[in-house]
Amino acid sequence: MYSTDLRTDTEKKAQAVTASEDAALWEAFQKRIDAGDIIEAKDAMPEKYRATLVRQISQHAHSEIVGMLPEGNWVTRAPSLKRKLILLAKIQDEAGHGLYLYSAAETLGRSRDDMVADLLSGKAKFSTIFTYPTPTWADIGTVGWLVDGAAIVNQIPLCRCSYGPYARAMVRVCKEESFHQRQGYEIVTTMARGAPEQKAMAQESLNRMWWPSLMMFGPSDAASLHSSQNMKWNIKRHSNDVLRQRFIDATVPQAEILGLTIPDPDLVWNKEREAYDFGEINWDEFWAVLKDGGQCGKSRLRARRAAHDNGTWVREAAGAYAKKHKTRVGKAA
């Protein structure tokens, strides 16, 4: 989910290791995958499979954590106490998603501290959607409607991922993301049915967020570095283009109900395919955002670094308490 389709240094090393791995391991492993087996943390697995999962799960976790920042910026400015409480609950959910995912990645032998260090240094990537600004309250609704809606399309198949810890974590994540999508759609519904100025704000937000939301599924299948191999390993169940099409087909009717216009002049229902044809995505923008961080990527990383630094005393206190508790238990035993 939140695809970036970039190889990390870990994966490049894993590819080198793969060349020297026992062919029998690869053959036995692929037979397990083809039989629909679930791979657990202590099972034998090719290093490339392990590295691919570390990349995907850690980037997913990073995206959940960084995704809290644009929403956290609106807590004090939400239009009512009810809206503040709902937004706070959603942010708390996203923090929990990051926790589940970092924990799943740790089962593959990568420490959480190392993964967080990669994020804070800029080495690791997170979803391009979280590099875009959210200047209006309508954006909070649009993010819930489109971004979390895209997340659900992407993540539901991950509940059947071949790696057990990841698949089990996604079950709860998907349930909570479904609530987030409905919460966002409710905000947009309220604005679309409100004053003309509110509807205009909702439309303007949709205009800005539509194309970046489509980019969340990653490059087209022809340009994707990982999609075919991930499907062979049952890490993914569907290709980027298939998932993107599902999202469009589900979302366009929702916009029509609201009286909002999808900002794509080439969007048209194809009776033969029973799906929407849509315009060309600006992939130059996608790759440029990955390269330089987009409009808000650098500022959000700075905010994340500041939060990490400000929380140092909390981590140190928790560590000291855990050490003290362990010592007491040891003496009592």
N, C-alpha and C positions, 0 to 999 in steps of 0.2 A: 504494500500500500504506500501511498505518497511517493510514488516512484521517482527516482532520479537517474537510474540506469548508469551509474558511474562505478568503475572498478576502484576499489581501495588498494592501498599498498598490501594489506593483509591478503586480499584476493590474488594479487599478482604473485605473491610468494606462494600461495596455495596452489596456483597453477603450475609453478615450477615443481612443487612437491608432488603434484598429481602425476607428473610424467614418470616418476620413479616408484609410484605406489604399485602394489601387487595387483595385477590384472584380475586375479581371482576375487579380490575384495570388491573391485568395481562391479564385476559380474554378479556376485552374490548380493551386493547392495541393490543393484538395479532390479534384480528378480524380486526382492522384498518390496520395492516401490511398486513394481508392476502388479504385484499380488495385492496391493492395497494395505500393506503393513504400516503401522505407525512406528516411527523411529523415536527412540527415547535417548536421553542424554548419555547413558553409558554404553549404548550400542556402538558397534563398529560402523564407521562412516568415512567416506572419502574426505580428505582435507578441504577440497574445493566446495563440497556440500556444506561443511561446517562454516567455512569462510563466507559463503554466500548468505547463509542464515544470519551470521553475526552482522554482516552489512545491512541486510534488509530489516532485521528486528531492531538493531540499534538506531538506524535512520528513522524507523517508525517511532521509536521511543523519543528521539530528539524532536520529531515533528509534534508529538503530543505536548511536550514541555514548552517548546517555543510557541506553539499555538495558543498557549495560555496568555501570552503577553498582549496581543491586540485586544483580547476580551477583558483582561485585567485593567487595561487603560480606560475602560468604559464603566467600571463598577461604580465609581463616584458620580458618574454623569448619567446613569440610567434614569429614565423618566419617572420612575415610581419606586417605592419601597419593594413592591412585589417583583418588579423587574430586576432590582438589585439582588434580591434573594435568589431568584432563579439563575441569574448569571453567576453568582457566587457558587451555587451548587454545580453548575456546569464546569466551572474552572476546577473545582475540587475533583470532579470526575476525570478531567483530563490529566490532572496530576496522578491520579490512581492508574490511569492507562499507562503513563510513563513508567510507573513503578512495576506494573505487571510485566511490561515488555523488557525493561532492563533486567528483571529477574529471570525472564525466559532466556535472554541472551547470555546471562551469567552461567546458565547450565551448559553452555558450549565452551566454557573455559576462558571467557573474556571478563575481566573485572569491571564493575560499574564505574569505578574511579577512572579507569582508562578510557571508557566510552565517553564519559562526561568531559574528560580532558580533551578528547578529540573534537567534541562539539565546541567547547569554549575556545579552542585554538583556531577554529575554522577549518580544520582538516576534514571533519565529518560533515556530511550534508544533511539538510532537512528539507521538507517539502517546499517547493517554490511558491506555493500559494501563501505561505506565511511571510513572504518578503513584500507583499503588497499592503498599502496603507488601508486603514479603516477610519476615514475621517468623519463619518456620520453614524448615528444610531441605526440607520437602515442597514449599514454594513454588518452589524451584529446579527441581524435577522438573516441577511443574505448568506453570511458565513455558515450559519446553522443550516439553512435550507440547502445551499449548493455544496459547500465544502463537506459538511457532515453527511449530506446525501451521497456525494461521491465516495466518501469514506465507507459508507454502508455497502454500496455496490462492490467496492474493492475488497472489503473485509469479510463479508459473509462467506465467500468461498475459502477464506483463510481458516475458517473453523474446521475445514477438512484438510488442512495442510498436513503434509507427511510427517512433520516434526511435532511430536505430541505436546511439549510445553508451550509452543507457540499457538497451536490450535486451541488448546484449552484456555489460554489467556484470552483469545479472541472471542470466546463465547460471551463472556461478561462485557467485554468492550463493545461488541455489536449491540447488545441490549441497551447499553447506555447511549451509544451513538444514535440509535433509533429515537430515543427521547430528545436528544439534542436537535436532530433534524426536524422533529415536530415542533419543538420550541422555536426554532428559527423560522419555520414556515408560518407559525402563528404570529410572530412579530411582523413579518412581511404582509400577511393577510390584514392585520390591523391597519397598517400604513396604507396599503393599496385601497382599502375601503374607507379611509379617513378623508381628511381635507385634500383638495387638489395638490397643495404643497407637499403633503405627506406621500401621496401617490407618486408625485414627480421625484421625490427623494428615493423611493423604492425602485423606480425605473432607472434612475441614474446609477444606483448601486448595482443593479443587475447588469447594466451596460458595462461597468468596470470589471465585475467579478466573473462574468460568464466564461470568457475565453481562458483566463487563468484556471478556472475550475476544470475545464476540459483537459488542460495540460497536466493536471494532477495524476492522470492515469499513465503518464510517461509517454515516451516517443511512440510513433507508429511502429507497428510490428516489424516493418522492414528495417527500421533504424535502431531497434531495441537491442542492447547488448546482452541482456539476461533472460528475456521473456521465454524463448524456446527451451533453454536448458532448465529454467525453473519449472516449466510445465512438465518436462520429462521427469523431473524429480518429484512432481506433485507438490512443490512448494506453492506454485500457483496452479489454478485450475482452468483459467481462461486468459486469453491474450489481452494486451492493453487495448487494442482496437475493439474487441468484443465487449469489454467492460465499459469503454467510453460510449459505445452505441447504446448499451442498456441504460446508462445514465441519461443520455439525451432523450431516449424514447419515454422514460419515466417522468422526466422533468418538464418537457415542453407542455404537456397537457396541464400540469400544475400552474404554469405561468399563464396559460389561457384562462384558467378558472379565475385567476387574480386580475385579469385584464391587463397584464403586463406583456411587453413585447420582447421576445428573445432577439438580441442584437446581431442577427445573422440574416442578411438579405437572401442568402442561398438556401435557407432552411425550408424544406418542403417534404410533405409526406409522400413516400414512395409506395404505391399500392402493391406493386409486384413483390417488393422486399418486405412489406409490412413493417417499415421502419422509416425513420427520418433521414433524408439526405441533408448534409450540412456543409458549410463552407470550409475552406482551407484554414487550418490552424497556423498561426505565425510561430513556427518552430525556431526561427531566429531569435525571437524574444525569449523563448524558453531557455535556449542555450546561453544567451547573454545573461539572464538572471542567475543561472547556475554558476557562471563564471565570475560575475562581479557582485552578487548579492542583491540585485534589484534595488528597488526604492528604499526598502526598510530592513533588508537583511542584516546589514552591518550594525544599524542602531539597535536591532533586537538582540543581536549577539552581545553588544555592549551591555544592554540591560540584563541579559542572562548572566554575564560575567559579574556584574555588580551584585546581583542577587546571590550568586554563589559565594562571593567574597563576604558579603554581609551575613551569610549564614554559617561562616566558619566556626563561630563560637558555639552554635547549636550542635554542629557535628562533633566538635571537640568535647562538649559537655556530655553528649549521648555516649561517645566512646569511653569517656572516663567512668560514667555510671555503669556501662556494660562490664568494664574491666573490674570495677569494684564489686559488682554483683557476683561476677564469676569467682572472684577471690573468696567472698563470703560463703558461697555455695560449696566451694572446695574445702574450706575449713570445717564447715558443718558436716560434710561427708567424712 
